[in-house]
Every structure is written in structure tokens, then in C-alpha cells.
């Protein structure tokens, strides 16, 4: 039998997380993008997935997606959007966080909360990237791409799909940024 716990973050709690994120971004400003990504990957590598609550595991999956968005050479996230995702990952480049990761059951809770907060702000980027991955996977399965001439065609349809999804991502982000009720972390 499991136990369900709800956490309601008030405005002052969100202000605290914004402050932590701002400090993490300032500290990570001296790091190269590869170092920020490597730090986030290290978090994932250090997780004992058998001993971490499902809530945390679900958020770590989103952290993996954010890392892939930056490292997927076919997605080619524009620089401005890359900076937004790197800013989201900045928190994970700091060795000290609110709850030490080695504390059983709770060690990754602060990480999961921060992931949840940044995922809400990056939802359009994540949705677009997941749609791109689905499109790419389905097209590759359907076409069974193997020959060099197919790769040229593959590149052109990937380019078109990527451009359309990234344009959609920017439109949706612009539209939702007008919503002043959404707490901002990035």
C-alpha cells in the first residue's frame, strides 16, 4: 500500500525556488554548455531507480528529454531556445542542493520539484521535441531508410518538420507568456 502526499507551493515558496534558480544560473555562467549537460547527466547516473519514488522518476524522465533536446543533432535547437534549456539545467550543475541526494526517499525531491517547475515553462519546447522524435521514429520505421540517397530525402523532410515544430513552439510560448498567472522560474 502506497502513501500519497501532495505539496502545494505558495507564492513565497516559488520566490524561493526562483532565487535558487537565479543563483544557479549565475554560478553556471562560468561553465561551458557541455559541462552543464554533463552535470545533469551525472544526476541521472547517480539515481538508484529502484529506490527512488515514482514522482521523482517521472520528473527525471523529463530531465532526460531536456538533455536530449540539447544533444540531438537533428533537432538543432536555435541558440535562444538552447539558452532557455541550459538555464533550466543550471540548477543541476550545482553540487549542493536543498536536500542532499543521498537521503533515502527524499534526496531527489528538491530536484523533482525544480524539474516540475521548469518543465511547466518549457512545455512547448518539450512538446515540440517529443513530436519531432515521434515523427522521425515513425517515418524511419515506415521508410526503412538504408541507402545514402534516402538520407538526402530524410534530411529534407526532417528539416521541414523541425522548422514547423519550432515555429509552433515559439508561437505557443509567446501566447502563453502573456498569461501573468503562470509562475516563472527561468
C-alpha positions as CSV (number, residue, x, y, z in Angstrom):
1,X,0.0,0.0,0.0
2,X,1.4,3.4,-1.0
3,X,1.1,6.8,0.5
4,X,0.0,9.8,-1.4
5,X,1.5,13.2,-0.4
6,X,0.5,16.5,-2.0
7,X,2.8,19.5,-2.0
8,X,1.3,23.0,-2.5
9,X,3.8,25.6,-3.2
10,X,2.7,29.1,-2.3
11,X,4.0,32.3,-3.9
12,X,6.7,32.7,-1.2
13,X,7.9,29.1,-1.9
14,X,8.0,29.9,-5.7
15,X,10.0,33.0,-4.9
16,X,12.5,30.9,-3.0
17,X,12.8,28.5,-6.0
18,X,13.2,31.4,-8.4
19,X,16.0,32.7,-6.2
20,X,17.7,29.4,-6.1
21,X,17.4,29.1,-9.9
22,X,18.8,32.6,-10.4
23,X,21.8,31.8,-8.2
24,X,22.4,28.5,-10.0
25,X,22.3,30.3,-13.4
26,X,24.8,32.9,-12.1
27,X,27.1,30.2,-10.8
28,X,26.8,28.2,-14.0
29,X,27.6,31.2,-16.2
30,X,31.3,30.3,-16.0
31,X,30.6,26.8,-17.3
32,X,30.5,25.6,-20.9
33,X,27.2,24.2,-22.1
34,X,28.8,20.7,-22.2
35,X,29.6,21.0,-18.5
36,X,26.0,21.9,-17.6
37,X,24.7,19.0,-19.6
38,X,27.3,16.6,-18.1
39,X,26.2,17.7,-14.6
40,X,22.6,17.0,-15.4
41,X,23.6,13.6,-16.8
42,X,25.5,12.9,-13.6
43,X,22.3,13.4,-11.6
44,X,20.7,10.7,-13.8
45,X,23.6,8.4,-13.5
46,X,23.6,8.6,-9.7
47,X,19.9,7.7,-9.3
48,X,19.2,4.3,-7.9
49,X,16.0,3.9,-9.9
50,X,14.8,1.1,-7.7
51,X,14.9,3.2,-4.6
52,X,13.5,6.5,-5.9
53,X,9.8,7.3,-5.6
54,X,7.7,7.2,-8.8
55,X,7.1,11.0,-8.5
56,X,10.9,11.6,-8.8
57,X,11.3,9.0,-11.6
58,X,8.6,10.7,-13.7
59,X,10.4,14.0,-13.4
60,X,13.8,12.5,-14.2
61,X,12.3,11.3,-17.5
62,X,11.6,15.0,-18.3
63,X,15.2,15.9,-17.3
64,X,16.4,13.2,-19.8
65,X,14.2,14.8,-22.5
66,X,15.7,18.3,-21.8
67,X,19.2,16.8,-22.2
68,X,18.3,15.1,-25.4
69,X,16.8,18.4,-26.8
70,X,20.3,19.9,-26.5
71,X,22.3,16.9,-27.7
72,X,20.1,15.7,-30.6
73,X,22.0,16.9,-33.7
74,X,18.9,16.5,-35.9
75,X,16.7,18.7,-33.6
76,X,19.1,21.7,-33.9
77,X,17.5,23.8,-31.3
78,X,18.1,27.5,-32.1
79,X,20.6,29.4,-29.8
80,X,17.9,31.4,-27.9
81,X,16.0,28.2,-27.1
82,X,19.1,26.4,-26.2
83,X,19.9,29.1,-23.7
84,X,16.5,28.6,-22.1
85,X,17.0,24.8,-21.7
86,X,20.6,25.4,-20.4
87,X,19.2,27.8,-17.9
88,X,16.7,25.1,-16.8
89,X,19.6,22.6,-16.4
90,X,21.7,25.1,-14.5
91,X,20.3,24.0,-11.1
92,X,21.7,20.6,-11.7
93,X,25.3,21.9,-12.2
94,X,25.5,22.9,-8.5
95,X,26.9,20.1,-6.3
96,X,24.9,21.4,-3.3
97,X,21.2,21.4,-3.4
98,X,18.4,21.8,-0.9
99,X,18.2,18.1,0.1
100,X,21.3,16.0,-0.3
101,X,20.7,13.4,-2.9
102,X,21.9,10.5,-0.7
103,X,19.0,10.9,1.7
104,X,16.8,7.9,1.1
105,X,13.4,8.6,-0.4
106,X,13.7,12.3,-0.2
107,X,17.1,13.1,-1.6
108,X,15.9,13.9,-5.1
109,X,12.7,15.6,-4.0
110,X,14.1,19.1,-4.5
111,X,15.4,18.1,-7.9
112,X,12.0,16.7,-8.9
113,X,10.3,19.9,-7.7
114,X,12.7,22.1,-9.7
115,X,12.3,19.8,-12.8
116,X,8.5,20.1,-12.5
117,X,8.7,23.9,-12.3
118,X,11.0,24.3,-15.3
119,X,9.1,21.7,-17.3
120,X,6.0,23.8,-17.0
121,X,7.9,26.7,-18.5
122,X,9.5,24.5,-21.2
123,X,6.3,22.6,-22.0
124,X,6.1,24.0,-25.6
125,X,9.7,23.1,-26.2
126,X,9.3,19.6,-24.8
127,X,6.0,19.0,-26.7
128,X,7.7,20.1,-30.0
129,X,10.7,17.9,-29.4
130,X,8.6,14.9,-28.5
131,X,6.5,15.4,-31.6
132,X,9.7,15.6,-33.7
133,X,11.1,12.4,-32.2
134,X,7.7,10.6,-32.8
135,X,7.7,11.9,-36.4
136,X,11.3,10.8,-37.0
137,X,10.8,7.4,-35.5
138,X,7.5,6.7,-37.4
139,X,9.0,7.9,-40.7
140,X,12.1,5.9,-40.2
141,X,10.1,2.8,-39.5
142,X,7.8,3.4,-42.4
143,X,10.5,4.0,-44.9
144,X,13.1,1.6,-43.6
145,X,15.8,4.1,-44.5
146,X,19.1,2.4,-45.5
147,X,20.5,3.9,-48.6
148,X,22.6,7.1,-49.0
149,X,20.1,8.6,-51.4
150,X,17.4,8.1,-48.8
151,X,19.4,10.2,-46.3
152,X,19.1,13.3,-48.5
153,X,15.3,12.9,-48.6
154,X,15.3,12.2,-44.9
155,X,17.2,15.4,-44.2
156,X,14.8,17.5,-46.2
157,X,11.7,16.1,-44.5
158,X,13.3,16.4,-41.1
159,X,14.3,20.0,-41.8
160,X,10.7,20.8,-42.8
161,X,9.2,19.1,-39.8
162,X,11.7,20.6,-37.3
163,X,11.1,24.1,-38.7
164,X,7.4,23.7,-38.4
165,X,7.5,22.4,-34.9
166,X,10.0,25.0,-33.7
167,X,7.8,27.8,-35.1
168,X,4.8,26.2,-33.3
169,X,6.8,26.1,-30.1
170,X,7.7,29.8,-30.3
171,X,4.1,30.8,-31.2
172,X,2.7,28.8,-28.2
173,X,5.4,30.1,-25.9
174,X,4.6,33.7,-26.9
175,X,0.9,33.2,-26.5
176,X,1.3,31.6,-23.0
177,X,3.8,34.1,-21.8
178,X,1.0,36.7,-21.9
179,X,-0.5,34.7,-19.0
180,X,0.7,36.6,-16.0
181,X,-0.7,34.0,-13.6
182,X,1.9,31.4,-14.5
183,X,4.9,31.5,-12.1
184,X,8.2,31.9,-13.9
185,X,11.4,30.2,-12.8
186,X,13.6,30.7,-15.8
